[in-house]
Amino acid sequence: MFGKLVKHEFRATRRIVPFVWLGTIVMAVLNLITGRIGIDWLFATSLIFLVILAVAQIILTYAVIITRYYRSLYSDEGHLTHTLPVRPSRVLASKTLVSFAWMISSVVMALVVVVVIATTIGSKNGYTLSQMYQEFRAAFAFTDGQMALVIGLFVVYVIYALLLQLAQIFFAISFGSQAVFHKLSIAAPIIFYLVFNFALEMIMLVATIFLPIGVEMQLDANGMPDSFSLVARGMFDLIRNPEQPQVVFGLGGIILSVFAMAGLFYGSYLLIKKHTSLR
């Protein structure tokens, strides 16, 4: 049954975003071709549209995810969803999986656009993508292994950030759609999302500064990164001693947000399980 839920979610959310991806791909190819053959006016125009499409496909992805979650659970369609012979946890899991797949795909598409732009602009200045990578690596004195670690950490961070966004969006919609807030209509989920997001950001900031856990980066004589180590200190130590040769990145906020993410998903599950908020 879970597989059927996932398949249905993909079918219900596949109508818009892929067409924007197609337009983005066409514009990226046009940008590469015009950049190489030297049609500057068309290159500049396609570059502008390429950036617009890259941003638009991310915005549309969020709009599709939000609309689908709300309509399938808290509008007329919700009456059908809640009568399905499946546990609420699987309903939430299927929506989370499909939503995350669309979001990560949009991020990948945006990164492809960045690579295309870097390639075309670099080629005009006599640089290949490989040479630009080597220049970037040399600027930070990173080895290939360290670069691989940086890329890996970036991927992990993107996954974490997208899941945290989903947790906040789903909980805000579920909480804001409760019967007591029906008079506010769609404004309630928006207000609660802004409130929850602001509160979580402030709590994460305090935890990042004051919780005694972080990553210490040692700097060499040229002020470049030399080594990293896990330490029992937060960023407050860096604030108190800004002249010290080490830089501490607090991990308290991220650790706390992981627990907050789990709590938000669990809260969404409980609200879906009650299904008392149908209009």
C-alpha positions as CSV (number, residue, x, y, z in Angstrom):
1,M,0.0,0.0,0.0
2,F,2.9,2.4,0.7
3,G,4.2,1.9,-2.8
4,K,0.7,2.8,-4.2
5,L,0.7,6.0,-2.0
6,V,4.1,7.0,-3.3
7,K,3.1,6.3,-6.9
8,H,-0.1,8.3,-6.5
9,E,1.8,11.2,-5.0
10,F,4.2,11.3,-7.9
11,R,1.3,11.3,-10.4
12,A,-0.4,14.1,-8.5
13,T,2.7,16.3,-8.4
14,R,4.3,15.7,-11.8
15,R,2.3,18.0,-14.0
16,I,4.1,21.4,-13.7
17,V,7.7,21.2,-12.4
18,P,9.1,18.8,-15.2
19,F,8.0,21.3,-17.9
20,V,10.0,24.1,-16.1
21,W,12.9,21.7,-16.0
22,L,12.6,21.1,-19.7
23,G,12.6,24.9,-20.3
24,T,15.7,25.2,-18.1
25,I,17.5,22.5,-20.0
26,V,16.7,24.1,-23.4
27,M,17.9,27.5,-22.1
28,A,21.1,26.0,-20.7
29,V,21.9,24.3,-24.0
30,L,21.2,27.6,-25.8
31,N,23.4,29.4,-23.4
32,L,26.3,27.0,-23.9
33,I,26.0,27.1,-27.7
34,T,25.7,30.9,-28.0
35,G,28.6,31.3,-25.5
36,R,30.9,29.2,-27.7
37,I,30.0,30.7,-31.1
38,G,30.1,34.2,-29.8
39,I,26.6,35.6,-30.2
40,D,26.9,37.9,-27.2
41,W,23.4,39.4,-27.2
42,L,21.7,36.0,-27.3
43,F,24.2,34.7,-24.8
44,A,23.3,37.5,-22.3
45,T,19.6,37.1,-22.9
46,S,19.6,33.3,-22.5
47,L,21.7,33.7,-19.3
48,I,19.1,36.0,-17.8
49,F,16.3,33.6,-18.6
50,L,18.3,30.7,-17.4
51,V,18.7,32.3,-14.0
52,I,15.0,33.2,-13.9
53,L,14.0,29.6,-14.7
54,A,16.4,28.1,-12.2
55,V,14.8,30.2,-9.4
56,A,11.3,29.7,-10.8
57,Q,11.6,25.9,-10.7
58,I,12.5,25.9,-7.1
59,I,9.7,28.3,-6.2
60,L,7.2,26.2,-8.2
61,T,8.4,23.0,-6.5
62,Y,7.7,24.5,-3.1
63,A,4.3,25.7,-4.3
64,V,3.4,22.2,-5.7
65,I,4.4,20.5,-2.4
66,I,2.5,22.9,-0.2
67,T,-0.6,22.9,-2.3
68,R,-0.6,19.1,-2.6
69,Y,-0.2,18.5,1.1
70,Y,-2.9,21.0,2.0
71,R,-5.4,19.8,-0.6
72,S,-5.0,16.1,0.0
73,L,-5.3,16.3,3.8
74,Y,-7.3,19.4,4.7
75,S,-9.7,20.2,1.8
76,D,-12.5,18.1,0.2
77,E,-9.9,15.6,-1.0
78,G,-8.9,15.0,2.6
79,H,-12.2,13.1,3.2
80,L,-11.0,10.5,0.8
81,T,-7.4,10.5,2.0
82,H,-8.5,9.8,5.6
83,T,-10.7,6.9,4.6
84,L,-7.9,5.0,3.0
85,P,-7.0,1.7,4.8
86,V,-3.5,2.9,5.6
87,R,-1.8,4.2,8.7
88,P,-1.3,8.0,9.0
89,S,2.4,7.5,9.4
90,R,2.5,6.0,5.9
91,V,0.5,8.8,4.5
92,L,3.0,11.3,6.0
93,A,6.0,9.2,4.9
94,S,4.8,9.0,1.3
95,K,4.3,12.8,1.2
96,T,7.7,13.4,2.8
97,L,9.5,11.0,0.4
98,V,7.9,12.4,-2.8
99,S,8.2,16.0,-1.7
100,F,11.9,15.5,-0.8
101,A,12.5,13.8,-4.2
102,W,11.1,16.9,-6.0
103,M,13.0,19.3,-3.8
104,I,16.4,17.6,-4.2
105,S,15.8,17.3,-7.9
106,S,15.2,21.1,-8.1
107,V,18.3,21.7,-6.1
108,V,20.3,19.5,-8.5
109,M,18.8,21.4,-11.5
110,A,19.8,24.7,-9.9
111,L,23.4,23.4,-9.4
112,V,23.5,22.3,-13.0
113,V,22.6,25.8,-14.0
114,V,25.4,27.1,-11.8
115,V,27.8,24.7,-13.6
116,V,26.6,25.8,-17.0
117,I,27.0,29.5,-16.2
118,A,30.5,28.8,-14.7
119,T,31.4,26.8,-17.8
120,T,30.3,29.5,-20.3
121,I,31.7,32.4,-18.5
122,G,35.0,30.5,-17.8
123,S,35.3,29.5,-21.5
124,K,35.1,33.2,-22.5
125,N,38.1,33.9,-20.2
126,G,40.1,30.9,-21.3
127,Y,39.3,28.6,-18.4
128,T,37.9,25.1,-18.4
129,L,35.7,23.7,-15.6
130,S,38.6,21.6,-14.4
131,Q,40.9,24.5,-14.3
132,M,38.4,26.5,-12.2
133,Y,38.1,23.6,-9.8
134,Q,41.9,23.5,-9.4
135,E,42.0,27.3,-8.8
136,F,39.3,27.0,-6.2
137,R,41.0,24.1,-4.5
138,A,44.4,26.0,-4.5
139,A,42.8,29.1,-3.1
140,F,41.9,27.3,0.1
141,A,44.9,25.0,0.0
142,F,42.7,21.9,0.0
143,T,43.8,18.5,-1.1
144,D,41.5,16.4,-3.4
145,G,40.5,14.4,-0.3
146,Q,39.6,17.5,1.6
147,M,37.6,18.8,-1.4
148,A,35.7,15.4,-1.5
149,L,35.0,15.9,2.3
150,V,33.7,19.4,1.7
151,I,31.4,18.3,-1.1
152,G,30.2,15.4,1.0
153,L,29.4,17.7,3.9
154,F,27.6,20.1,1.5
155,V,25.4,17.2,0.3
156,V,24.6,16.1,3.8
157,Y,23.8,19.8,4.7
158,V,21.5,20.2,1.7
159,I,19.6,17.0,2.7
160,Y,19.3,18.1,6.3
161,A,18.1,21.6,5.3
162,L,15.5,20.3,2.9
163,L,14.1,17.9,5.5
164,L,14.0,20.6,8.1
165,Q,12.1,22.8,5.7
166,L,9.6,20.0,5.0
167,A,9.1,19.4,8.7
168,Q,8.3,23.0,9.3
169,I,6.0,23.3,6.3
170,F,4.0,20.2,7.0
171,F,3.6,21.0,10.7
172,A,2.6,24.6,10.0
173,I,-0.1,23.5,7.5
174,S,-1.4,20.7,9.8
175,F,-1.4,23.0,12.9
176,G,-2.8,26.0,11.0
177,S,-5.6,23.9,9.5
178,Q,-7.1,23.0,12.8
179,A,-10.8,23.8,13.2
180,V,-10.2,26.6,15.6
181,F,-8.3,28.5,12.9
182,H,-10.7,27.9,10.0
183,K,-11.8,31.6,10.1
184,L,-8.2,32.6,9.1
185,S,-8.3,30.2,6.1
186,I,-4.9,29.8,4.3
187,A,-3.4,32.7,6.3
188,A,-3.2,30.5,9.4
189,P,-0.6,28.0,8.1
190,I,1.4,30.9,6.7
191,I,1.4,32.8,10.0
192,F,2.3,29.7,12.0
193,Y,5.1,28.8,9.5
194,L,6.7,32.3,10.0
195,V,6.3,32.1,13.8
196,F,7.7,28.5,14.0
197,N,10.6,29.3,11.6
198,F,11.6,32.5,13.5
199,A,11.4,30.8,16.9
200,L,13.5,27.8,15.6
201,E,16.1,30.1,14.0
202,M,16.5,32.0,17.3
203,I,16.7,28.8,19.4
204,M,19.3,27.4,16.9
205,L,21.3,30.6,17.1
206,V,21.5,30.5,20.9
207,A,22.4,26.8,20.8
208,T,25.1,27.4,18.2
209,I,26.7,30.1,20.4
210,F,26.3,28.6,23.9
211,L,26.1,24.8,23.7
212,P,29.6,23.4,24.3
213,I,30.1,21.4,21.1
214,G,31.6,22.4,17.9
215,V,34.3,21.9,15.2
216,E,37.6,23.7,15.7
217,M,39.4,24.8,12.6
218,Q,43.2,25.4,13.0
219,L,44.7,28.1,10.7
220,D,48.2,28.1,9.3
221,A,50.6,31.0,9.1
222,N,48.8,32.3,6.0
223,G,45.4,32.2,7.7
224,M,44.3,29.2,5.7
225,P,42.5,26.1,7.1
226,D,45.0,23.6,8.3
227,S,43.1,20.9,10.4
228,F,39.7,20.2,11.9
229,S,38.8,18.6,15.2
230,L,35.7,18.1,17.4
231,V,35.8,20.2,20.6
232,A,33.7,20.7,23.7
233,R,33.2,24.4,23.0
234,G,30.6,26.5,21.2
235,M,31.1,29.8,19.3
236,F,30.9,31.8,22.5
237,D,34.5,30.9,23.1
238,L,35.4,32.6,19.7
239,I,33.3,35.6,20.6
240,R,35.1,36.0,23.9
241,N,38.6,35.5,22.3
242,P,38.3,36.8,18.7
243,E,42.1,37.0,18.3
244,Q,42.8,33.3,18.9
245,P,44.3,31.4,16.0
246,Q,41.5,28.8,15.9
247,V,38.0,29.2,14.5
248,V,35.1,27.3,16.2
249,F,31.9,26.4,14.4
250,G,29.2,25.6,16.9
251,L,27.2,22.4,16.2
252,G,24.6,22.9,19.0
253,G,22.1,24.6,16.7
254,I,22.3,21.8,14.1
255,I,22.0,19.0,16.7
256,L,19.1,20.8,18.4
257,S,17.3,21.3,15.0
258,V,17.5,17.5,14.3
259,F,15.5,16.8,17.4
260,A,13.2,19.7,16.5
261,M,12.7,18.2,13.0
262,A,11.8,14.8,14.5
263,G,9.3,16.6,16.8
264,L,7.7,18.5,14.0
265,F,7.2,15.4,11.9
266,Y,5.8,13.6,14.9
267,G,3.5,16.5,15.5
268,S,2.3,16.4,11.9
269,Y,1.6,12.7,12.3
270,L,-0.5,13.2,15.4
271,L,-2.5,16.0,13.7
272,I,-3.1,13.8,10.6
273,K,-4.1,10.9,12.9
274,K,-6.8,13.1,14.5
275,H,-8.1,14.3,11.1
276,T,-10.4,16.7,12.9
277,S,-9.5,19.7,10.7
278,L,-11.3,18.9,7.5
279,R,-13.3,21.8,6.1
